[in-house]
Amino acid sequence: MLQIRPVSDLRNKFPEIEGVVGNGEPVFLTKNGYGTMVVMSIEKYSELTDGIELKLDEADYAAEMSNVRYTHEEVFTRLRNKNNA
């Protein structure tokens, strides 16, 4: 179930929030009724970012092996064309 709590719960009910994120569920925190942040376990965060880190490492390696460079316009044009194909 989606956990939405006021940001004050982070201070006042930390053990409860820690238990929720320890079970792999994120907790969405609000301030004055608006979403402000998400709290999640390190393990869950790693699941979300490890693939990105690997791809960035691959890109760094490819850049070291080549002198070819692309502008951001070229990169985004290629991505748009690939997504629209």
N, C-alpha and C positions, 0 to 999 in steps of 0.2 A: 504494500500500500504506500502511496506517495506520502512522504513526510514533509509537511510544511509547518514551520515553527517561527515564532518571532526571534529576532537576533538575541534578545535578552535571555532566551533559553540556553544559549551557548555558555553564558556565565552562570546562570542560576540552576540549570539542569544538565550540566556537562556530562555526568555519568550516563544519563539516559541517551543523549545524543551519541556519545561514544559507543554505547551498546548497539544502537541502530546502524551506525556506519561500520562497526565491527562485523555486522552480519551481511555486509556488502551493499547495503542500501544507502543512497545519498540522502542528505537532509537539506532541504531548501529553506533558507533563512530569509525572513522579511523584516523590513523596517518601515514603520508607518504604513503597513499594508502593501508595500511593493517589494518584489524580489530583489535581494541585494547580493546573495552569494550562495554557493553550494558547498557543503562540507561532505567529504568522502574519505574513505580509508586510503592509505598509501597504496595498498594492493590494487584497489579499483582504479585509482589514478594511473598507476603503472599500466594496467590493462588498456587504458585509453590512449596512452602516450607512447608506449614502447614501439609500436609500428611506425609512428611518425619519426621517432628518434633514429630508427634503423634506416628509413628512407633518407633522412637528412645526412646520415653518415655516408650512405651510398652516393648521394649527390656531391658531398665534399670530396670523396674519393674520385668521382668522375671528373670533377673540376680540376683536381690536381693532375690528372692524366691527360688533359686536353687544354688547348688554348682558346677553344671556341667559347664565346660568351653570347648570351642572348639578353636583349632588353626585356623589361617587364611587359611591354606591349607585345613583343613576339611570343613570349611564353603564354600570356593570357589569350592571345588570338589562337594559338595552337590548341589550348585547352577548350576554348569555346567551339572551335571547329570539330574537335574530337567528340565533345558532348552532343553537338547537334547532328552528328553523322548517324 
